[in-house]
């Protein structure tokens, strides 16, 4: 009779061990799913940052081409008014007695 009890205890222990292993596998599986989701989110953020960086670089390239495209002959020299200090294009400035003014009112 004693051997039946021993066999029963061994079977119960085997069942408990099987359940613990199954639970451990489920925990590991869930942790792996969370890790995959985290990696996916990180990859998405990295892709967005890369896209933003590329767009920024393209905008900088366009800007530099536009700046290089400007010719210095198209840029007019600016001069400062003797009275108020405002800068005006040289073609619009009023010169009186060797001094530069922004308007007729200041030149008087």
Secondary structure, DSSP 8 states (H G I E B T S, - for coil): -HHHHHHHHHHHHHHHHHHHHHHHHHHHHHHHHHHHHHHHHHHHHHHHHHHHHHHHHHHHHHHHHHHHHS-GGGS--EEE-TTT--EEETTT-EEETTEEESSHHHH-
